[in-house]
Amino acid sequence: CRRCGRCWPACCCRWGGKTALALAFRLRAVWKVAAVNLTTQLLLILFLSLSGLPYMTAVLVGEIAVYAAEFIAYLFLYRGVSRWRVLGYTALANTATLAMGLLFNQLGWLLG
């Protein structure tokens, strides 16, 4: 990462990408996106560390929970935005960052 010198699932690159995408989806008050993402990523890291499941199974289960939790949180936080826009943002942002995380894992760039 150019900002922090390292990359891992909750890295600033991931937050920055989701924040930029939130602006494209007209989700203002991006601090809400950052707060939700920070919370879900910390919970995901905790789950991956403590679940005892094989890595890919834990990622699959954890990411499904992240998709659902973020969608519900954004619906609550962005009441004036259509459900379809929130769903589109949540699906695109989480799929993109999941793909980045899996790629970084394959390249050996993740900590741990």
C-alpha positions in Angstrom: 0.0 0.0 0.0 1.3 3.4 -0.9 -0.2 5.0 2.2 0.7 2.7 5.0 3.4 0.4 3.5 1.5 -2.8 4.1 -1.7 -4.4 3.0 -4.2 -6.5 4.9 -8.0 -6.9 4.8 -8.8 -3.8 6.8 -6.2 -1.7 5.1 -6.7 2.0 4.3 -6.7 1.1 0.5 -9.9 -1.0 1.1 -11.5 1.9 3.1 -10.5 4.4 0.4 -11.9 2.3 -2.4 -15.2 1.8 -0.7 -15.4 5.5 0.2 -14.7 6.6 -3.4 -17.3 4.1 -4.6 -19.8 5.5 -2.1 -19.5 8.9 -3.6 -20.1 7.4 -7.1 -23.4 5.9 -5.7 -24.2 9.3 -4.2 -24.0 8.1 -0.6 -22.9 11.3 1.2 -21.6 11.5 4.7 -18.9 9.0 3.8 -17.8 8.9 7.4 -20.8 6.5 7.8 -19.3 4.2 5.2 -15.9 4.3 6.9 -17.4 3.6 10.3 -19.5 0.6 9.0 -16.6 -0.7 7.1 -14.2 -0.4 10.0 -16.6 -2.3 12.2 -17.4 -5.1 9.8 -13.7 -5.6 8.9 -12.6 -5.8 12.5 -15.4 -8.3 13.2 -14.4 -10.2 10.0 -10.7 -10.4 11.1 -11.8 -11.6 14.5 -14.0 -14.2 13.0 -11.3 -15.4 10.6 -8.9 -15.6 13.5 -11.1 -17.4 16.0 -13.6 -19.5 14.0 -11.4 -22.6 13.7 -12.9 -23.1 10.2 -10.7 -23.7 7.1 -9.6 -20.3 5.6 -11.8 -20.3 2.5 -14.9 -21.5 4.5 -14.3 -18.8 7.1 -14.0 -16.2 4.3 -17.2 -17.3 2.6 -19.2 -17.4 5.8 -17.7 -14.2 7.1 -18.2 -12.3 3.8 -21.8 -13.3 3.6 -22.3 -11.9 7.1 -20.4 -8.7 6.1 -22.7 -8.3 3.0 -25.8 -8.7 5.1 -24.6 -6.5 8.0 -23.4 -3.7 5.8 -26.6 -3.7 3.7 -28.8 -3.5 6.8 -26.5 -0.8 8.3 -26.6 1.3 5.1 -30.4 1.0 4.9 -30.6 2.4 8.4 -28.0 5.1 7.9 -29.1 6.2 4.4 -32.8 6.3 4.8 -33.3 8.8 1.9 -31.5 6.5 -0.6 -33.3 3.8 -2.5 -32.9 0.2 -1.4 -31.7 -0.7 -4.9 -28.9 1.9 -4.8 -27.8 0.7 -1.3 -28.0 -2.9 -2.5 -26.0 -2.1 -5.7 -23.3 -0.2 -3.7 -23.1 -3.0 -1.0 -22.8 -5.8 -3.6 -20.3 -4.0 -5.8 -18.1 -2.6 -3.0 -17.9 -5.8 -1.1 -17.4 -8.0 -4.2 -14.6 -5.7 -5.4 -12.8 -5.7 -2.0 -13.4 -9.4 -1.5 -11.7 -10.0 -4.9 -8.8 -7.7 -3.9 -8.4 -9.6 -0.6 -8.4 -13.0 -2.3 -5.9 -11.7 -4.9 -3.6 -10.2 -2.2 -3.8 -13.5 -0.3 -2.7 -15.4 -3.4 0.2 -13.0 -3.9 1.2 -13.4 -0.2 0.7 -9.7 0.5 -1.6 -10.1 3.6 -0.3 -10.1 7.1 -0.7 -13.3 9.1 
